[in-house]
Amino acid sequence: GTVSGKISLYVDKVDFTKPIVVTLNGKEVYNGNVKNNLGIMIESIALFGDPGRIYSSKIDLNI
């Protein structure tokens, strides 16, 4: 079977002008550009209520 999941990216920890590369056990599972998403930011603020934990985008993975 396959496993799916999401990786949430902090707004201030990622350089969104460059491609994001995700590796798992030495295998590249994602390589691409990611854009900030206002909806995801609002969702993370509502979910956590913590201004230090604002996610601006997510990467969907199927591995």
C-alpha positions in Angstrom: 0.0 0.0 0.0 0.9 3.6 0.0 1.1 6.1 2.8 -0.1 9.7 2.4 0.4 12.7 4.5 1.0 16.4 4.6 4.0 18.5 5.5 3.2 21.9 6.9 5.7 24.7 6.2 6.4 27.6 8.5 6.0 31.0 6.8 9.3 32.3 8.2 11.4 29.1 7.9 11.2 28.4 4.2 12.5 30.4 1.2 9.5 30.1 -1.1 11.5 31.6 -4.1 13.4 28.3 -4.4 12.1 24.8 -5.1 11.4 22.6 -2.0 13.0 19.2 -1.9 11.7 16.5 0.5 13.6 13.3 0.9 12.6 10.2 2.9 15.0 7.4 3.6 17.4 8.8 0.9 14.7 8.9 -1.7 13.4 12.2 -3.2 9.6 12.2 -2.7 8.9 15.8 -3.6 10.7 18.5 -5.6 8.9 21.6 -6.6 7.8 25.2 -5.9 5.3 25.9 -3.2 3.3 29.1 -2.9 2.0 30.7 0.3 -1.7 30.1 0.8 -3.8 32.5 2.9 -6.4 29.8 3.6 -3.8 27.5 5.2 -2.5 30.4 7.3 -6.0 31.2 8.6 -6.5 27.5 9.3 -3.3 27.2 11.3 -4.1 30.3 13.3 -7.6 29.0 14.1 -6.3 25.5 14.9 -3.4 26.4 17.2 -4.1 30.0 18.3 -0.3 30.6 18.4 1.2 33.3 16.3 4.5 31.4 16.5 3.0 28.4 14.8 1.7 29.9 11.5 1.9 27.6 8.5 1.7 29.2 5.1 1.6 26.1 2.9 1.4 22.4 2.9 2.9 19.7 0.7 0.8 16.6 0.0 2.8 13.4 -0.2 1.9 9.9 -1.4 4.7 7.5 -0.6 
